[in-house]
Amino acid sequence: MTIRGKLTILLAAVLALAAVATAAVLHASARADRRDQARPGGPAITAGPVRLTSGTRELVFRNMAWGPHRDELTTTPAARPSGPRTATATGLKCLRFHARSGTGICLQAVHGALSDTYRATVLDSALHEKGHYAVPGIPSRARVSPSGRYAAWTAFVGGDSYAGTNFSTRAAILDTATGVLTPSLEAYAIVKDGHRYRAPDVNFWGVTFAADDRHFYATLATHGKTYLVRGDLRTRTVTTLHTNVECPSLSPDGTRIAYKKRVPGLPADAPWRLYVLDLATLHETPLAETRSVDDQAEWSDDRHVTYALPGDYGADLYTVPADGTGSAREILTAAVSPAYL
């Protein structure tokens, strides 16, 4: 083949690739435009005041419904979650969110010219920023302690799914009163089976706080296994309590942990079932939700947990009794990352 022929083929290939890239960009742009348009029959959403303290019990979450308020922090009465929604007047957007006692943590993407970065923004009760901190990867989990003093977040720093094997996480804890940040729980001493433990493959995620502003629970992964650990903020130690526990969530009365558990025989991409662990007896109770849940459940009260499952708009919220009885039911479409105030 002549040089001219080779150049002609090369030019044709370049033009074809450029056409494919242009079509992809236009398709993505058109899809983004559609996502900014409210769907008929979707939830009614208006901009208005949103506070993290209220005279009525509120459910605050990331709105996933298509329209001008998609991804914004939104609230609805907890007693009527399917009713009208109020989005923040400032258009505050969070990838993950949690709040307690007038303190919120909002994990956000900061869009750059070449790539995105991420940060954790601490909010007061009026959603004013009190400070922000760099997050080293894609935000995954967020929690605030019952008193509002401590906040925690988890980020992926490699890979994109807990179901995979090639990932690493960083779990950070912030004292919102002093601004002191522990960037990674890997700085804490580990006590496993009664002995000091060290390993290069240690990962932590899914922090949940006790009401005493001292203790917390989290997942520790090492050598292919996961463990529930109990942490002590004063002694900077974590101690293993139980195996096969991921994304723990402490009940309001402090006696039980809701979590996702890997169950043998399930598909590799959907391996989890929701369980509740009694901390006094370590007895496990499988919940009535039979689908795989990849979320850190939120207790709506001492008897029910709320969690997200994939939906038409990205995610929907469901609830199920925490004692293994009853059945799961949907409470909110197009929503994720709930916090009950």
C-alpha positions, 0 to 999 in steps of 0.5 A: 500500500502506498503512503498516500493510501495509508494516510487516507485510511488514517485520516478516515479513522481519525474522522470516524473517532471524532464523529463517535466522540462528538456523538457521545458528547451530544448524547450526554449533553442531551441527557443532561438537559433532559435530567434538568426537566421535571418529569410528568407525575414526578414529585412536587418540589419548590425552593424554600427554607431548609433547616437542620432543626425543626419543630416537626420531624423531618426527613432530609435527603438528596433529591434524585428526581429529574428537574431543576432541583436534581441532586439538591438537598431536600426535605419532606415531613417524615410522617408524609414522605411522599408529599411535596418536597422543599429544596434548599433556596441556595441549591445546595448539592451533596453526593452524600449527606447526613445530619444530627442536632443541627450539624450536617455533613455534605460530601460534594464534587468540585468540578474542575477543567480536567477532573473532579475533586471532592470535599466534605463541607460542615454545615450549621443548622441554617446550612451555612458552611462552617468549614470544608475538608479535602476528601481523597476519593469518591464519597461513599458514606457520611455520618454525624454523631447524635450530639452533632459534635463528630462527623465521619465520611468514607471515600473510595480511593481505588475501584468503584464497588465493595463487591469488587476486590480492587479497592481501597477506602479512607474513613475520616473522623472530624471533631466539629467543635475543635476542627481536629481531623483524623484523615484515616482510621488506619492511624488507630491501634487495632485489637483483634481477637484480644491482641494488637494487630497490624497488616498492610491491607487494612481498610475501614469504612461505614462509621456510626457513632454512639451517643456518648461522644466517645465510641463509634462502630465501623467496618474493618477489612483485612485478609479477605474478611470484614469485621465490626469494630468498636472504636474509642475516640479517646484511646484511639483504638478499635476492637473487633467484635463480630465477623462479616459486617459491612456499613454498620448503623447503630440504633437510636437506643444503642443496643443494635447494629443494622448492617449488610452481610455477605451471604454465600450463594448470592451473585458476586455483584449482589452479595448482601442482605440486611441484618440486625445484630444484638450487641449484647448477645451478638445474635443476628436477625435477617430482615425481610428485605430479600434484595441486595442492599448496598447502602448504610441503613438509617434508623428511622426509629428504634423499630425500622431502618431506611435504605436505598435501592436502585430505581428509575431516577437512580435510587428510591428509599425503602423501609423494613422492620428491624426485628425480621418481621413484616415486609419491605415497602417503598417510602420515597421515590428518587431519593438517597442519603436520608437523615431523620431530624 
